[in-house]
Amino acid sequence: MLRLLAGEAARRFGARAAVITGSSTLSFADLDRLSDEVAAGLAHRGVRIGDVVVVALPDGPEFVICYVAAAKIGAVTAGLGTERLDLMAGLDPALVITGPKGLPARPGLDVIRLPLERGSYDLARLRRAEAPPPPFPPDPGRPVVITFTSGRTGPPKGVVFGNRQLEAIRAHGAGARWGTGDARLMPYALGRVGFATRLPVFLQTGRTCHVLPEWSPEAALRHLREHGVPVLQGSPYQLAGVLERDEDLPGLTLILSSGAPATPGLITALRDRYGVPVCNRYICTEAGLGLGTRPDDPPEDAEVSVGRPRGGVDVSIRDAQGRVLPCEDQGEVLLRSEAVMSGYVGNSPDHAVFARDGFIRTGDRGYIDHTGRLHLVGRVSHAAES
C-alpha cells in the first residue's frame, strides 16, 4: 500500500514538501526516489518480507524515507527514535538504522550507523541506485509498522498494524480525495501512532509534515508563524504551554487537542484567544481510530465531550461483566473499527484487551449522553493506552 501511495504522491505532488525539518526539506518526489534506493539497499543486505527494521534516529526526513523503504519490500518498521532504545529487547530486528552514537554495539545485531553531516543523516550507506525488488502479491494481513504504547499504566507494549488497518485509516482520513491536506506541525514522535499509522493519509492528501528537532511552546509558535501552518495540534499540556505565551498566530484556522482529556476551561480559553474552532480528539493506541468533535459542531461539544462516533468507528460502554450499558450510565469505553491492531509484539498477551466481539477495551471510563456524545470521566483498573 505505501509503495503505491508514495509513487502516486510523487507523480501528483512532485516538488511539494513532504517533510520539513529545520532547514531540510524532503519533497514527495524525493521521498519516492530515495525510498526506492533505500529499499534496494535493504533487500541487498538481506532484509526480507516480515523482517523488523528498527529506525533509531531523531525525527526527520530519514525516518520517513526508511519507513517507506521498508514497506516497499514488505519489512516491518519500528520507529524508536533515540530515547526508547530499551524497547528493542522484544523485537528481534533484522536490521537497526541509527546515528553515529545512537546505539552501543551488541553481539549478533546488524547495525547501520549513518554519519551526521550538516544536520542531516547521510543515507549513502543504505542506498543502491537501482530499482527495488518487484511488488509482491497484496496481503491485507501483512504487518507494516510497530508503534508503542506510552507506558502510562505499565510497561510499553509494541502494537502491530498491518495493511488492513492502514487501509482503514487511509479510507477514514482521506477517502477518495487527493491533494486536500493542510500542513501539520507534528507534536509527537513520528514513531507514535499519530504519524506511523497515518502516513497513508499524508501521502494521499499531499500534506506537508513539519517536524521540530525538539518540541517546545516557543519553537512551535515560531515555526507556525514562519511557515504559515494553519493547524495547531498537541496534548492539553502542550496547548496550555502555547496559550501561556499569549502570542498571536495570525494564520491559524484550527486547533486540535488529543492525547489526554482537555478541561472545558482550556478549550474555551484557546477558542477565545485565537478565534478559531477547537476540536477534541480521542483514541487509544491499540484502537487505531477513535472519535473527535468537528469544527462545525456546537462549541460546547469540545468543552464537555470527545464527540460522537463517526463512520466506521463503533463505541460501546460496558460494565465490569462486559454488559452493554444504556445512555447516561458510566462504564468502560470500548472501541471497534477495521483499524484495531493485529495484536501485541512478542509475549505481551492481548486477550485481556480484546472483547469477544472485537472491541478494544480502552481502560477509560465514560458515558454516552442522550445526544450521542462520549464523555470521559476517569480510568478503570486494566488498560489499553492512549
Secondary structure, DSSP 4 states (H G I P E B T S, - for coil): -HHHHHHHHHHHHTTSEEEEETTEEEEHHHHHHHHHHHHHHHHHTT--TT-EEEEES-SSHHHHHHHHHHHHTT-EEEE-TTT-GGGGGGT--SEEEE-TTSS---TT--EEEPPEETTEE--TTT--SSPPPPPPPP-TT-EEEEEE---TTSS--EEEEEHHHHHHHHHHHTTT--S-PPPEE--S-TTSHHHHTTHHHHHHHT--EEE-SS--HHHHHHHHHHHT--EEEE-HHHHHHHHHH----TT--EEEE-SSPPPHHHHHHHHHHH-S-EEEEE--GGGS--EE--TTS-HHHHHH------TT-EEEEE-TT-PBPPTT--EEEEEE-TTS-SEESTT---TTTB-TTSPEEEEEEEEE-TTS-EEEEEE-SS----
